[in-house]
Amino acid sequence: MGKTFQKNIKALSKKDSFLYETLFHNANGYIGVRGTLEEGVPADYNTMRGTYINGFYDIVDMKQAENLCNFIEKKETMLNIADTQTVYLSVNGESFNMAQGTIVKCKRTLDMDRGFTKRDVVWKSPKGDKVEISIKRMTSFEELSLFTIEYQVTALSGNVSLMFSSKHIPEVSNYSDPTDPRLAAESPKFISVVDDGISDGISYALCETSRSKLKCCSVVGHEITDKKARLCTAKGEDGAMTCDVMSDLKKGESVTLIKYSIFTDSLRCDEPLTAAKEKMKKVLGNGLDYYYKKQAEYLENFWGGSMLEIHNDPKMNEAVNFNMYELLCSSAKDSFGNIAAKGLSGEGYEGHYFWDSEMFVIPFFVLTDPYLAKMLISYRYRTLEKAKENAKLLGHKKGALFPWRTITGVECSGYFPSGTAQYHIVGDIAYAIVNYYLSTGDLEFIKECGAEILIETARLWLDVGNYVNDTFRINDVSGPDEYTCMVNNNYYTNRVAKYNLIWAVKFFEKLEEFNMAKELSSKLKFSKNELDEMKEAAEKMYFPKIGKDGVIPQDDSFFDKPVWNLKATPKDKFPLLLNYHPLHLYRYQVCKQADTVMAFFLFPDAVEKNTQKKSFEYYEKITTHDSSLSKCAFSIVASKLGMQDKAYKYFGNSAEFDIRDLHDNTSYGIHTANMGGSFMAVVYGFAGLAITEKGISIAPFVPGKWSGYSFKIRFMGSRIRIDVTKEEVSVVLEEGEAFAMKIYGKKTKITKKKTVVKV
């Protein structure tokens, strides 16, 4: 049956309808279109009808009750642009609507092999006319600006007169919810039309944002299979452009309306209207079947290099494939964008990019598509100058401080204790760059981008920290756990800071070794004194002392606080951030997500396994997992500590997080970081993958009821396939040069001849 995700629908449901807008959205990394119904939903239904361009934004004011020095006064927000997905259908004068008439049957499908979503409906009108409706939607990987709708109607009960009314609505508003801090509080209309019209039946609209003054263009064209039908496009008083077409069908006959939408923006092209019209001409010339064919070819190549199959557990296999597919759809294919917390599936977190990209998504692409990993890192390099400006705003004399949440590189977090204070993001970015290098050996990229980022972020740590009793300490920062903010010597932060400092030195010295450092040194005015300062700070980095019980404190004061009683907390009080004042949370030992535990994944050899195990068990009892990023990290560390049952349980929750809507908020968008984390839970966790300066190694086990699992990864330009069963591990080289890998600690040469190791 291939890789599909399906839902059978008996009747329109308020909750499910909103959720399915996310689960059946279409995206390709450039544009994203919510899976809303073409005909819409009743007025009392919650809906987020949206189309988005990665990195396209406007500026809104950030209201501060007390506007202190260099507080954020404005932020960027991702925009809902033109609505081109609206298509109304009338059958013998009655409007097709899932909330009226009778739904004889309905199925929604996400086809991950062919790259489209589909809605198949058999509908009986209130007067008794029965039709079969099949609607296929696609955002093209071949032409990233293209979104298509193929709308087919078949007469089942007798002759029918159909009327399609296809809309092109240039001016739309964003979604809002003032009760949820994870969403925008207001929903003004951010864009206005500066030029629109209809030419040769093709409608176009060039719009400009209110404050960023960016432009986006939408162009819409149609085709109809009924040769007798005539397409008529006109502009209404409301500003919408409508293509009307009528078609008469006899019983058993079908008609198909094809709608092509092209989107362009001024970030990526100088003349978005001209570019959009040219693209539409090309698309109409190629035809829809051409793009279906190219879509299938693209995904065949993707799955060929990104395969992860779970044996004997189709439910988990479906969930993992869904997550991997959504990562591909969400990730920018150029350096103008990145990957938002919600991808391009909804407006949660306003389309902002977080540390999620570096810690949870880039690791997936490093192993499956290193080029896309490089594009995501390149985005950070494009925003490096803004990171340096951000550091100065925070009072730093030197260095680069990347913003906690952003679109273009400026800070968009209004609450600094759990936002800007998370300085660990610069270490996370450094870690991702090193991870990319260790997996690809791409020293040229390090010369062009990576080393500069690491040196500038290392400079920041030198300015942030200070020496006490000959130890380097980092005060007043927040770690990943947002229920514990503004602390001294957060264990995770100090670990990534040390790593950042070490690798800034290593990269510079490696470039010197290959006579590649002179230009960089001159550009950055980087001296040997700074190099020595980085070495010293790394060597003398302070970490909270391990307690008598063998547990690593999350920070200097963590164990001075009382423990929050999670068992006594009512279920309706979760997530805690929506029900308790932040200061109240900060005064307790309670964790929103993996913090110290996350450090054990990134730095497994930093402390003894026994210390990690005791610490894991301690933090497990006080972690709410209110963050979607948490359980995947706990799964990976549990695997590495030999807690196989726990690892599997945490993985299951992570893998099905969005498919089962486990936090009851997937309606606002998918959780891309968790999706990457579920992949890592298998590959880094169950398979025990490790990539270090010493090379690559695996130490797999098979969890739960699985009979085994298989996956493919890339390393140093080669692609390998790994098959794991309860009896043996086999590895074979599929592409590239042979290389050495450790399997259960024993070095083995991986070639095109299958290597088999007994468990």
N, C-alpha and C positions, 0 to 999 in steps of 0.2 A: 504493500500500500504506500510505501514511501514515507517521507517525513511530513506528517500532517498533524494539525491540532484542530479538533472539531467540537462544536457544541450544538446539540439538538434543542430547538426552542419550541415549546408548546404554546406559549402565549407571551406577549410583551410584558416584561417585568421592569419596574422602576429601578431596582437595584442592579439587576443583571444587564439591563440596557446600558447603563452608565459604565459598568465594568467592561462590557464587550467593546465599548468605544476604544478602550486601551488595548485589550487583548487582540483585537482584530484591526489595529491601525496598520497603515502602510508607511514605510520609510526606507530611505536608501543612504542615509548619512548626510544628505544635502537638504532634502525636503521630507517632511513627515505630515501625514494626513490622518486625523483621528478617524476611527471606524464608526462614525455616526451614520445613521440611516439616511439614505438619499432623500427620502420623503420627510424626514424629521420625526419628532416624537410629540406627544401631547404637551400642552403648555405647563402642566404640573409635574412633568418629568425633569429630573436633573440631567443636563447635557452640557458637554464642553465641545462645541463644534469648532474644530480648529485645523488650520494648516500652518506649518512652521518652516522657516528656513534656518539652518544651523548657523548661529553667529549673528543673525539679523535681529536688531534690537532698537529700542528707544530708551530715552532717559526719563526717569521719574524722580520726583522729590522724595527724599528720605526724611520723614518727620522725626525730629529729636526733641524730646521734652526739655532737655537742657543741652544746648548746643555748645559743648566744650571744645577746646582746641583740637582741630583736625579730625573732629567727628565726621562721619560720612553724612553728607547733605543731599546726595543724589545717588541713584543706582541705575543699573541697566536691567531691562526686562525683555525677555523673548516675546516677539509679537505674533499674534494671530493675524495672518495676512488674508488675501482674498479667498472667499468661499466659492470653490468651483465644483464642489461635490454634490450640490443640491440638484436633484432631478425629480420632478413630480410626474406621476403617471395617472391618467384617468382611464377607466375601463367602462365603456358605454355611459360616460358622463359621471361615473362615481370614482372618487379619488382613492387610489391605493394607499392604505395606511395599515400598519401592523396592529393598531389599536382598534380598528373597526372591521366589520366583516368577520370572516372565519379563516384562521390559519389552519389549513388542512395539515400541512407539515412545513417545517422550516429548519434549515441547517446552515450554520456558519462554519467556514473552513479557512484555515491558514495553511496554504500549501508551501512548505519550506523548500521543496525541491524545484518548484517552478516559479516561486517568488510572487504569489498573488494571494489575495483574500477573495472569498466567494460567499455569496448569500444565495441559497436556493430556497424558494418559497412557492408553495402551492396555496393560492389565495382564492377564497370565494367571497365575492362582493355581497353587500347586503341584499342586492336584488337577485343574487344567485349565479352570476357569471363567474366561471372558474378559469383561472389562468395560472400558468407556471412562469415564475419570474426567476431569472438567473442573472446575478450582478457580480461581475468580476472586476477587481480593482488592483492596480499595480503602480508602484513607484519604481521607475526603471534604474537598473544599475548600469545599463549601456549609455543612456542619456539621463544624467542625474537630475536634470531640470524637468523631467517628464512624469506626469501623473495621468493615468488612464482609467476610464470607466467603460466597461462593456456591458450594456444593459439589454438583455434578451427577454422577450415576452412571447409565450406560446399560448394560443387559444385552446382550451381543453373541453369546454362544454358546448361551444357553438360559435357563431359569428360574433366578432366584437369590433368595435371602433375604439382605437387607442389614440390618446394624445399624450405625447411627451412634452414636458416644459422644463428645459434645462437652463439653470441659472448660472450667471457669472456675477458675483456680488463683490465689488472691489473693497468697499469700506465695511469692516467688521470690528467687533470689540473683543477684548480679552476676557477670560473667565476670572472670577474673584470669589473669595470667601474670607470675610474679615474675622471669622472666628478661628481660623487655622493659620498659625505663623508660617507654615510651609507653603502657603499660597499667597498670591497678591491680594491685598486688602481692597483694592479698587479696580474697576474695569472700564476705564475710559477708552474712547476710540483714539488710537495712537496714529493712524495713518489717514491721509486724505488724498483724493484723486487730483493729479495735476494734468493728466491727459488721458482721455479714453475715447473709444469709438468702435465702429464696426467697418470692416473692409473685406469685401468678397466673402461675407458670411462668417468671418473670423472676428471675434471680439477681443479687445485689448484694453488694459488699464495700467497706467503708470502711476504709482502712488509714492508719496513722500512721508516720512515720519515727522512728528511734531518737533522734536528737539535734536535728535541725532542727525537729522537731515539726510538720512540714507534713503535710497530709492529701491523699490521692488516693482517688478512688472509681472503681470499675469496675462497670458494669451490663451484663448480657448477656441478650439475648432471641433467640428462634428462630422460624422459620416453616418449614413443610414443604409441598411441593406435592402429596404423596400424601394425599388427603382421608381415606383409611382409617387412616392412621398416627396414632399418639398420642404426643405429646411428654411425657416424664416426667422432671422435674428433681428431683434429690435431692442432699443433702450427704453426703459420705463421711467416714470416720474421719480421713482425711488432711487434711481441711479444704477439699478441692476440691469444687466443685459440678459435677455432671454431668447433662447432658441426654441421655437415651437415646431413640432412636426406631428402630423396625423398619419395614421396607418390603419387600414381595414384588414382584418384577418378572418379567414374561414377556420372552422374547427381543424386543429392539427397543424395549422400554419404558424410560423414564427417570424419575428422581426427583431433586428438588433440595432440599437443606437450606440455608436462609439463616440466617446467624449475624450478629447485630448486637452490636457492643460500643461502649459509651459510656465515655469517660474524662473525669474532671474533677479539679480540684485546688484547694487552698485559697489558692494564690497569686492566682488569678483570680476566685474566688467564695467568699463567706462560708460557704455551706452546700453543699459539693460533692455530698453524697449526694442532697439534695433536687433540686439542679440536674440531676444525672445521671438521676434517675428521670423528671423532667419532659422532658428531652431524649429519653429512650428512648420515652416515650409519643408524642411528636411524630414521631419517626423511624418507629415502627411504623405510625402513621397515614398518613404520606406514602408508605411503601413503597420498596423498593430501586430500582425503575425511575426514580422521581423523582430519586434521588440520582445515578444513572448519567447521567440527562439533564443535571442541573445540573453534574456533573463535566465533561462534554463541552463545555458552554457556557463554563464557566470557562476551560478550556484553549484553546478556540477564540479567546477574547479574549486570553489570554496569548500564544499564538503569533502572533496578529494584530499584536501590538505588539512582539514579541521575535524576529521571524523572522531567521534567519541561514542562508542556503542556499549550499552550495558546489557549483558546477557541475562535472560530469564527474569527481567523486570521491565515490562513494556511501559508501565506508568512512569517510572523514573527515567527511562530512555526518552520518552516524549518530553518530559520536563527539561532535561538537559539539552536536547536538540532545540527546544523552544528558546531557551536562554541564549544558546550560542547564536542562533539566527538573529535574535533581537540585538545582540551586541554588534553584529555586522551591520544591521539596519540603522543602528543609532550612531555609529562612529563616523566622524567626518572623514572624507576622502581627500581633503586638502588641509593646509595649515591655517586656513581662515576660521576654522571651528575646531571643536574638540568633541567630547562626549558628555552631554548633560546628565545630571542625576536621574532624570526621567527620560533620557534619550530624546527622541522627537515624537513621543507618544502622548504628551500632555503638558500642562502648564505648572505642575508641581515644582516648587523651588525656582520658578520663573525662568527656566532654561539655563540655570547657572551651572558652571563647571566647578567641581570640588577636587579634593584629594582622591576621590573615587577613581578618577581616570588612571592615576599613576599606580595606586596600590591594588586595584581590583580588575581593571580593564586592560591596561597595557600588558600585564603578564599574559593574558589570553592571546593577544595579537603577537607578542614576541615569539610565542611558540607556534602560532598558526599562520600569521601573515605579518612578518617583520616590517614590511613596507608601511602598513597602516600604523604599526607601533611607532615608527619613525615620524609619520605625519602628526600623530598626537603629541609627541615630544617637540616636534618643530613648532607647533602652536605655542608652546611655552617659550621657545626661543624668540618667537615673534613678539612676545609680550614682556621680554626681559627688561627693556628700558622702563616700562611702566612699573615693573617690580622694584626697580632701583628707586624710582620716584616714590613708590609706596613706602619703602624703607625710610626715606628721608622724612616723610610725613609723620612717621612713628618716632622720629627723633634719632635715627641711626645715621652715623657719619659716613658709613660705607655699606656696601653689600646690597643684595636683592631680596626683598620679602614679597613672595608671590601672594596674591590675595586669597582669602579663604573661599570666597565665592565670587564668581566673575563671569563676564562674557568676553570683554575686550582686554582684560588685564587690570582693570581698576577694581578696588575693593567694593563689594556690594553687600557686605554683611553689616547690618545696623547694630547688632548686639555684640560688642567686641569680646566679652568674656568667653563666649562659646563660638566666636567667629575669628576675628583678627588675631586673637591671642593664641590661636592654634598654629604657632610657628612651625610645628612639625611638618607642615605642608612643604616647606622648602627641602627638608630632608627626604620627604617622600618622593619629590620630583627627582632629587639626586639619586635615590635608590633605583627609581625606574630607569634612569639613564644608564646606570651601572649594569642593571639587569639586561637591558638591551645590548650593551657592549659585550657582556660575558656570554651571551647567547649567539651573537652574530660576528663578533670580532671586527665590527665596523669602525676602525680607527679614524677613517676619513670623516665620518659624522661627528666623532668626538672632537676632532680638530676644528670642524666648521661650527659646531653648536654646543656639544655636550660639555667640553672642558670649561668653556666660558660660563655656562650656567653653574657648574659646580664650584668654580672659583668665586663667583659673585655670591653664591649662597653660603659658601664657607666663610667669606668675609663677614657676612651677616652674623654668623655664630660668634665670631671673634668680638663683634661689637655688642652682642646681646649678653654674652657671658662675662663672668669675672672670676678672679682667683680668690679662694678662701682656704687657708691652711694648705697651700700648694696644690689645691684641686680646682679644676675648672667647673664652675657651676652656672646653671641657667635658671633664672628666677622669673616668677610671675608670668608663666605661660600656661596654656591648657593643652592637655593631651587629647587623644581621640575620644575619651569618655567625657561627654558633654554634661554629665551630672557632677563633675568635679573640675572646677575652673579656677584659673589664676593661682597656680601653685608653684612651689619651688622644686626644681629637679624632678619633673615628671620622668619616670623611667623610660618610657617609650621615646619621648622627645630627645632625651640625652643620648639614647642609642642611635637614633637616626642622625643626630647632629655629629656624633663621633664618626659615623660611617661617611657622612658628607665630607668632613674634614680630611679623613684618610684618603678618600678617593679623589678629592681635588688635588692633593699632593701626587697621588699615583698617576693620574692622567697627565699632569704637567710634566712629571719626570719621564713618562712614557713618550710623550711628544718630543721631549728633549732628546731622548734616545734615538728617535728617527728623524732628528733635525727638522721637526715640525712646530717647534714652540716659539721661535723668535718673533713671528708676526703677532701671535697671541699675547706674548709677554709685553710687547711694545704697545699694543692696543689697550691692554688693561693696566699698564704701568705696574706690572706684577713683579715684585722684588723677592730676592732670596730671604729677606727678613720676614716677609709675609709667609712664605713657604715654611720657614722654621716655626713661626707662631702657630700655624695650623697644625704642624706635627706635634708641638708641645700641648696645645689644647686638646687634641685627640688623645694623646698619651695620658693626660691628667684629668680626663673627663670624670666627673663625680657621678656615682650612682647611689641611690638610697641603700642603706645597709640592710642586709638580710636579717629578718627578725629571728627570735629564739625558736619560733615554730617552723623556721626554714622557708618563710614566705617573703618574697620581694615586695616591699611597699610600692604602691603606685606612685607615690611622691613623698616628700619629706614629712608631711603632716597627716597623711592618709590614715594611719593607724591610731591617731589621736582622737578620731571621731567615733561616735557610736555607730553601730551597725543598723542599717534600715531593716525592718522586719518585713521582708517581701511576702512571706506566707500570710501575714495578717493584713496585707493590703488588698482591699476589694478589687475585683477584676475590672470594675468600671472606672478605676482610677489609673488604668494604664492606657496609653503611655503616660508616664509620670510628668513629662514636660508640659502636658496640656492640663494638668490637674493640681500641680503644686508650684509655688513660687520658686524660682531658681535658687535664691539664697537658702531656702529651706532644704533643698536637695544638696546644695554644696556642703552643708554641715553634717552630712552623713556618709558612711561607707556604703555607697550604692552606685553601681555602674550602669550606664546606658548601653555600653557595648564593650567589646574586647579592646583593652588598652595595653596593660602589661602582657596579657596573653597574646595580643597581636605581635608584640616585640619578640616573643618566643618563636613565632613563625618566621619572621624576617632574620632573626639572629639565633639560630638553634644551638650554636656552639658557644654562646656568650657566657652561659652559666650551666652548671651541672643539671643533668636530666632530673635528678631527685628534687632539686630546688624548683625546677619548672613544674614538676608533677604536683608538689605541695601547693605551689602558687596557683596553678590551674584549678585545683579543687577548691581553694579558698575563694577565688574570684568567681568561680562558677556559681557559688551560693548567693552572691550579692549582685549578680548581673541580670538586668531585666530583659536584655535583648530588644529594647524598644527601638533600636536602630536595626535596619535591614542588613547592615554590614557585619553584624556580630556573629551569627551562628556559623557562617562559613568559616570564619577565623577560628572559632572554637573547634570546628570539625577538623581542620587541618592540624591544629596543635594536638588534639586528642589522638589523631592518627600517629603523629610523630612520637607520642608518649606511650604508644601501645594500647590505648583505650579504644579498641576497635568498635565496640557496641555504641559507645558515646559518639564516636566519630560518625558512625552511620546515622544515628538519630539526628544529630545536628545537620548533617548533609541533607537528609530528607526534607527537613523544614526549609533549608536554604533553596534546594532545587525546585520545590513546588511553591515558593513564596508568592509569586504573582499568579500562576495558574490557579491556585486555590485562594488567592486574595487573603493571605494569612493575617495581614495587619489591617485589613478592611480599608485600605487606601489606594489600591492599585488603580481605581477609577481615575485618579489624578495623574497616572503615568506609571510606567514600569520602574523597577529598581535595578538600574544597569549595574551598579557595583556588586550587588548581591548575585546577579547573573554571572559576572566574571568570577565571583567567589565560589559559586557552586562548581564551576569548571575546575578551579584550583583545588577544591576539596577532593576531587577525584585524582587529578594529576599530581599535585604536590602532596596531597594527603594520603589517599589509598595507595597510589603508586610510589610514593616516597621520592618523587623527583627532587633533585637538588642540582643547581648549576652554580658553581663557584669558580674562583681562579684556578682551582685544581682540575676542573673539568665537569663532566655530567655524570650523574649516578641515579639509580633507582633502587628501591627496596620494597616491591609491591606486596600487598595482601588483598584478599577478596573479602569484602564485608557482607554481613547479613545473609540474605537468601540468594544473593547473586551466585551464578555459576562461574562468572568471570566478566571481564570487560576488555575493550580494545580502544586504542586511541592512536592518533598520529601527531607528531610534533616535528618542528624544525630546529636544527642546531647547526650553527656554523655553515649555513647554506645547504645542508643536507636534510632530507626528510626521512624519518623512520616510522615504522609501525610497531607498536608494542601490544602484544596479546597476553592477558593475564588470566590464568585459571587457578583453581585451588591446588593443582598439581604442578604447574610449570609456568614459566615466563618465557615468551619467545619475542625476539627483536629482529627485525629485518630492515635493511636499507632499501628504500624505494627510489631515492633520487639523490644525486650528489656523491661526494667523496666519502670513503670509509673513515671511521674515527673510533677512538677508544671510549668505552663507557664502563662504569662500574655497576655491576649487578650484584646486589647483596654483598658489596664490599670487594668483589673480585673483578679486576680489570679485564674487559673482553673487547675484542675488535669487532665492530659492527660492520658487516658487509652485506652484499645482496644475497648471500647464503644465510638462511635463517639460523640464528643463534638460539638455542634452547637451554634453559637453566631450570633444573628441578627445584621446587620449593622445599 
